[in-house]
Amino acid sequence: MSGALMDRVLLAALDTRLLHSYAWCMDVHLTPDQEAFVRQAMVTGRFRRKEDAVQEALSMWEERERKRAEFLATVDDATASLARGQGRTVTQQSMQELAEEVKQRGQARLASEQQTPR
């Protein structure tokens, strides 16, 4: 490779904007059942092209992965909360106490609302 050509290749490798100017393609191979499923969706008018079906599937997968990440973050938060001693031990007794607490708060709120003139 000549020096000038090597310089251009290195420059192109460093300039990531060039990468974004090219369309990236990926071959996806579906099982016969998946192909039939997509074909049926096209026949019924759900999709116009096979690519539309793949894009829909990927969008749904992305959404599911986003929700999964949010759920895992919630689990991490709960685990950290328990590690800080902020958890509540769940037993039959603790559930009865919680139910009684909620009942008392509800009764107090109702009494307060009934005393307030409208």
RATARA-V896126 format. One record per residue. N is the residue number from 1. SS is DSSP state (hx for helix, st for strand, lp for the rest). PSI is psi as a letter, one per 40 degrees, with the letter a starting at -180 (NA if undefined). BURIAL is + if it has 9 or more other C-alpha atoms within 8 Angstrom, else -. Layout:
N/SS/PSI/BURIAL
N/SS/PSI/BURIAL
This chain:
1/lp/h/-
2/lp/i/-
3/hx/d/-
4/hx/d/-
5/hx/d/-
6/hx/d/+
7/hx/d/-
8/hx/d/-
9/hx/d/-
10/hx/d/-
11/hx/d/-
12/hx/d/+
13/hx/d/-
14/hx/d/-
15/lp/g/-
16/lp/e/-
17/hx/d/-
18/hx/d/-
19/hx/d/-
20/hx/e/-
21/lp/e/-
22/lp/i/-
23/lp/h/-
24/lp/h/-
25/lp/i/-
26/lp/h/-
27/lp/h/-
28/lp/h/-
29/lp/h/-
30/lp/i/-
31/lp/i/-
32/hx/d/-
33/hx/d/-
34/hx/d/-
35/hx/d/+
36/hx/d/-
37/hx/d/-
38/hx/d/+
39/hx/d/+
40/hx/d/-
41/hx/d/+
42/hx/d/+
43/hx/d/-
44/lp/e/-
45/lp/e/-
46/lp/d/-
47/lp/i/+
48/lp/d/-
49/lp/i/-
50/hx/d/+
51/hx/d/-
52/hx/d/+
53/hx/d/+
54/hx/d/-
55/hx/d/-
56/hx/d/-
57/hx/d/-
58/hx/d/-
59/hx/d/-
60/hx/d/-
61/hx/d/-
62/hx/d/-
63/hx/d/-
64/hx/d/-
65/hx/d/-
66/hx/d/-
67/hx/d/-
68/hx/d/-
69/hx/d/-
70/hx/d/-
71/hx/d/-
72/hx/d/-
73/hx/d/-
74/hx/d/-
75/hx/d/-
76/hx/d/-
77/hx/d/-
78/hx/d/-
79/hx/d/-
80/hx/d/-
81/hx/d/+
82/hx/d/+
83/hx/d/-
84/lp/e/-
85/lp/e/-
86/lp/e/-
87/lp/i/-
88/lp/h/-
89/lp/h/-
90/lp/h/-
91/lp/i/-
92/hx/d/-
93/hx/d/-
94/hx/d/+
95/hx/d/+
96/hx/d/-
97/hx/d/-
98/hx/d/-
99/hx/d/-
100/hx/d/-
101/hx/d/-
102/hx/d/-
103/hx/d/-
104/hx/d/-
105/hx/d/-
106/hx/d/-
107/hx/d/-
108/hx/d/-
109/hx/d/-
110/hx/d/-
111/hx/d/-
112/hx/d/-
113/hx/d/-
114/hx/d/-
115/hx/d/-
116/lp/h/-
117/lp/i/-
118/lp/NA/-
